[in-house]
């Protein structure tokens, strides 16, 4: 069959299909090219009513639990945000780490130095931005994963406790989002940042007693209270919401427990943060 006759046959078939109800173009949808797949009802629904997407800034503190971001917490948060349809941008300060820990020994690596932004890029798969460029005006919420980096690189809490200093850009970001009435999520040790900068907030780092080693960092709760914040006892699979300040926190690895429990708690935190973006 010649190419001209083939083209004529295709045109005839296409025109007849278009006249039948099953293949008639749906309102609001562009006609498909001949041979294309018809959209499913679900695809048509999403095409006609796209779901709003929250823009969330995730702030990292390096790469590795003992001297940077807790990787499991960061990954879990990113998974929950992705599943919820959030648009995520990852940030970290362009500063030296306090020190480098050999994670096989749990001891400092003498003479070794690393950069927080460079190390955080490992988690971000290279898509990382200097925290100095983060503006609350460009995002609907901010989330801070835990790990000792929050207490060593984003602040001096690991050394100075309640007398710690908070990195100037971390302090600025927390105040910007708070003043704009935009939600902030923090997990693990990171809630101490909100307690230090925002003072009167309600946060949780889990339980206030070690309970035989299940909560090895329980003493942090007393420091939070001394800073003028309110500590709320919360289970590892739960998140506490400070409705007034729009601060959402969960214990994460402040509890010595299985990872899936931590994952569930981080999911609760992310859900609450995203809910608050629409209030």
C-alpha positions in Angstrom: 0.0 0.0 0.0 1.4 3.4 -0.9 2.2 6.0 1.7 -0.6 8.2 0.4 -3.2 5.5 0.7 -2.0 4.6 4.2 -2.3 8.2 5.3 -5.9 8.3 4.0 -6.8 5.1 5.9 -5.4 6.5 9.1 -7.3 9.7 8.7 -10.6 7.8 8.0 -10.1 5.5 11.1 -9.2 8.4 13.3 -12.3 10.4 12.2 -14.6 7.5 12.9 -13.1 6.8 16.3 -13.6 10.4 17.3 -17.3 10.2 16.5 -17.8 7.3 19.0 -18.6 8.1 22.7 -15.7 6.0 24.0 -13.1 7.9 21.9 -14.7 11.4 21.9 -12.4 14.1 23.2 -13.1 15.0 26.8 -13.6 18.6 27.9 -10.4 20.2 28.9 -8.2 17.6 27.4 -6.2 18.0 24.2 -6.9 15.3 21.4 -4.4 12.5 21.5 -2.3 11.8 18.4 -3.4 8.7 16.4 -2.3 5.6 18.2 -1.9 7.3 21.5 -3.2 5.9 24.8 -6.5 7.3 26.2 -6.1 9.0 29.6 -7.4 7.2 32.6 -10.1 8.8 34.7 -7.5 9.4 37.4 -5.2 11.1 35.0 -8.0 13.3 33.8 -8.9 14.3 37.4 -5.3 15.3 38.1 -5.1 17.2 34.8 -8.2 19.2 35.6 -7.5 19.9 39.3 -3.8 19.8 40.1 -3.0 19.6 43.8 -1.2 22.6 45.3 2.4 21.9 46.2 4.1 23.1 49.4 7.6 24.5 49.0 9.7 23.1 51.8 13.3 24.1 52.7 15.3 21.3 54.4 18.4 22.4 56.3 21.2 19.9 56.7 24.3 20.1 59.0 26.8 17.8 57.3 26.8 14.0 56.6 27.0 11.5 59.4 25.3 11.1 62.7 28.3 11.9 64.9 29.5 15.1 63.2 26.7 16.1 60.8 23.1 15.2 59.7 21.6 11.9 60.8 21.3 10.3 57.3 18.3 8.0 58.1 16.4 11.0 59.5 17.2 13.1 56.5 16.3 10.4 54.0 13.1 9.6 55.8 12.0 13.2 55.8 12.8 13.5 52.1 10.7 10.4 51.4 7.7 11.6 53.3 7.9 15.0 51.6 8.3 13.4 48.2 5.3 11.2 48.8 3.2 14.2 49.9 4.0 16.0 46.7 6.1 18.8 48.3 8.6 20.8 46.3 11.9 20.5 48.3 15.1 22.6 48.2 18.0 21.5 50.4 20.3 24.0 52.2 23.4 23.9 54.5 25.7 26.6 55.8 29.0 27.0 54.0 31.2 26.7 57.1 33.8 24.2 58.5 32.6 21.3 60.6 33.4 21.5 64.3 35.4 18.4 63.8 35.4 15.1 61.8 34.5 11.9 63.5 35.7 8.5 62.3 32.3 6.7 62.4 34.0 3.2 62.7 35.6 4.3 66.0 33.4 7.1 67.2 36.5 9.2 67.7 37.8 12.4 66.1 40.0 12.1 63.1 43.1 14.2 64.0 44.1 16.7 61.3 41.1 16.2 59.1 38.7 19.1 58.2 35.5 19.1 56.2 33.0 21.6 55.0 29.3 21.4 56.1 27.9 22.5 52.7 30.2 20.1 50.8 29.3 17.1 53.1 25.6 17.9 53.1 25.7 17.8 49.3 26.3 14.0 49.6 22.8 13.6 51.0 21.3 16.1 48.6 22.8 14.3 45.6 24.6 17.4 44.7 21.6 19.7 44.6 22.5 21.9 47.6 22.3 25.7 48.2 24.2 27.8 50.7 22.0 28.5 53.7 22.8 32.2 53.4 20.6 32.3 50.3 17.5 30.8 52.1 14.6 33.2 52.4 11.3 32.5 54.1 9.6 34.4 51.4 10.5 31.7 48.9 9.2 28.7 50.9 6.1 27.6 52.8 7.9 25.6 55.6 11.4 24.7 56.9 12.5 21.3 58.3 15.6 20.6 60.3 16.7 16.9 60.5 18.8 15.9 63.6 22.2 14.4 64.1 25.1 15.8 66.2 25.7 18.3 63.4 22.7 20.4 64.7 24.5 20.6 68.1 28.0 21.0 66.7 27.7 22.8 63.3 24.4 24.6 63.4 25.1 25.6 67.0 27.6 25.0 69.9 25.1 23.1 72.0 27.3 20.0 72.1 30.0 22.0 73.9 28.1 24.8 75.6 24.7 23.4 76.4 22.1 26.1 77.3 24.8 28.8 76.8 25.3 27.8 73.2 25.4 30.1 70.2 23.4 29.4 67.1 24.8 29.9 63.6 23.7 33.3 62.4 22.0 32.1 59.3 20.2 29.3 61.3 19.0 31.9 63.8 17.9 34.2 60.9 16.0 31.5 59.1 14.2 30.3 62.3 13.2 33.9 63.1 12.1 34.6 59.5 9.8 31.6 59.3 8.4 32.2 62.8 7.7 35.9 62.1 6.1 35.0 58.8 3.8 32.5 60.5 5.2 29.6 58.5 5.7 26.1 60.0 9.0 24.8 61.2 9.7 21.1 61.7 12.7 19.8 63.8 13.6 16.4 65.0 16.0 14.6 67.3 18.4 17.1 68.9 17.4 19.9 66.5 14.5 21.2 68.7 17.1 22.8 70.9 17.7 25.3 68.1 14.1 26.5 68.4 14.2 26.5 72.1 17.3 28.7 72.1 16.2 31.1 69.3 12.4 31.3 69.8 12.4 30.7 73.6 8.7 30.4 74.5 8.0 27.5 72.1 6.8 24.0 72.9 9.0 21.2 71.7 9.8 17.6 72.4 12.9 15.5 72.4 11.0 12.5 73.7 10.9 11.4 77.4 12.5 13.1 80.4 13.9 10.0 82.0 16.4 7.6 80.5 14.3 4.6 81.3 17.1 2.0 81.3 18.9 3.5 78.3 15.9 3.7 76.0 16.1 7.5 76.1 19.9 8.1 76.4 19.6 11.9 75.9 16.7 12.5 78.2 18.7 15.2 80.1 18.2 17.5 77.1 14.7 18.1 78.2 15.9 19.9 81.3 18.1 22.2 79.3 15.2 23.1 77.0 13.1 24.0 80.1 16.0 26.1 81.4 16.0 28.1 78.1 12.4 29.1 78.8 10.8 26.7 76.4 8.2 24.1 77.3 9.1 20.4 76.9 6.3 18.0 76.1 6.8 14.3 76.7 6.1 12.5 73.4 6.6 9.0 72.1 9.0 8.2 69.2 6.2 7.5 66.7 4.4 10.8 67.5 5.0 14.5 66.8 4.2 17.4 69.0 2.5 20.5 67.5 2.9 23.9 69.0 -0.1 25.4 67.2 0.6 29.0 68.3 4.2 29.1 67.0 3.7 26.5 64.2 6.6 24.5 65.4 6.4 20.7 65.0 8.9 18.3 66.7 9.5 14.6 67.0 12.1 12.6 69.1 13.5 10.5 66.2 16.8 8.9 67.3 16.8 10.6 70.7 15.1 7.2 71.4 17.2 4.0 71.1 14.7 2.1 69.0 14.1 0.4 65.6 14.3 2.6 62.6 10.8 2.0 61.4 9.5 3.6 64.6 11.6 6.7 63.9 10.4 6.7 60.3 6.8 6.7 61.5 7.4 9.6 63.9 9.1 11.6 61.1 6.1 10.9 58.9 3.8 12.3 61.6 6.0 15.5 61.8 6.0 16.0 58.0 2.3 15.6 57.8 1.7 18.1 60.5 4.1 20.6 59.0 2.4 20.3 55.6 -1.0 20.7 57.2 0.1 23.9 58.9 1.1 25.4 55.5 -2.5 25.7 54.6 -3.7 27.4 57.8 
